[in-house]
Amino acid sequence: MTESASNAARTSRLLDPEQIAIQAGRQMPFLRLPQRAKLFAERALRLRQLSAGHPMRDYLLFIAELAQAQHQVLQDYATVPLPDAAACDSAARGLLPPLPATLWTLDAAWTGELRRLLGVLAGRLPAGPALDVVQRVIATDDATLNRQADLLRNGMARGLDMAAAPLVAAGLQAYFSHLVLATATAHGEAVFGRTDPATGCPCCGSRPTASVTRIGADESGHRYLACSLCATQWHYVRIKCAHCESTRGISYQQLEGDAKDGARGAYLGAVKAECCDSCGHYLKLVAMERDPEVEPMADDLASVALDLLVSEAGHQRAGVNLMLVFGDAESP
């Protein structure tokens, strides 16, 4: 980091990753599927908590309202086609996710559910630019929505409508979360197993937003990656790069500050950036032992200042947060 950035961040190194790997071999759940009744409601609550006194307060509150609308739609999502048992078995044999986000054919119902979600959101927003964008997306034709969805799920920036991107992404998140939960109900959670590479979601293959060290009898101290699309969490050994899977040259950086000092303290002590010297990437790590209320997407979004500091040091972000995407200035 530059001298100015180093004054605002602290770097520490942890040793003996092999010992952590051995410890991680204890019996524990490999997979944590999203919970229909809690996923987006807890995300909305955390975003509201983090918004108090935050420089991004208005945006965090907007995304909280969006998450609340996602919660409402997910409770009674439309019936959509699922992979059959043979397809799930074939994916398992090939160490592939059974619902690959980049390849999965979007059912026509998803655009209707997106519009329903945005209708709920529109009813919660005051008149202004945000409501104008929401109403514009509601009025957008299916073909354009599908093109924007394809750009998002393939990580392509050119042609992305940046103002609409979080809204379309919210629809995709609700759709794929429902797909995962419905597939688990139809075929059992065992259809979602270990995949190669281990850095991709075992359900949909998407990249993580961040990782979380959990608390609890069976999971205490263990690290899980959190999917940016379907919100599934899967176990991943600590002190190991979530981009190149190296265990060498791993260091941690975090913002300095008083963990009890206002809203910023809600995430300063709980969020670090795990940096890899081997590939030059980093992924946020949120610690439940520091704050049991952490939520990977929300805390990642609220700690953008840490991204700026780590990027200034020359590291590239490995995580994906679909509520903060970047593209060119073109509209679709």
Salt bridges, closest charged atoms under 4 A:
ASP58 OD1 - ARG57 NH1 3.44
GLU65 OE1 - ARG48 NH2 3.90
GLU65 OE1 - ARG124 NE 2.47
ASP76 OD1 - ARG116 NH1 3.18
ASP89 OD2 - ARG93 NE 2.82
GLU113 OE2 - ARG116 NH2 2.81
ASP142 OD1 - ARG115 NH2 2.67
ASP150 OD1 - ARG153 NH2 2.94
ASP161 OD2 - ARG136 NH1 2.80
GLU219 OE2 - ARG32 NH1 2.86
GLU219 OE1 - ARG214 NE 3.07
GLU256 OE1 - ARG10 NH1 2.86
GLU274 OE1 - ARG223 NH2 3.24
ASP277 OD2 - ARG13 NH2 3.50
ASP277 OD1 - HIS315 NE2 3.69
ASP291 OD2 - ARG46 NH2 3.14
GLU295 OE2 - ARG43 NE 3.05
ASP299 OD2 - ARG46 NH2 2.74
ASP300 OD1 - LYS284 NZ 3.09
ASP300 OD2 - ARG317 NH2 2.63
ASP307 OD2 - LYS284 NZ 2.79
ASP307 OD1 - ARG317 NH1 2.70
ASP328 OD2 - ARG158 NH1 3.99
GLU330 OE2 - ARG158 NH2 3.52
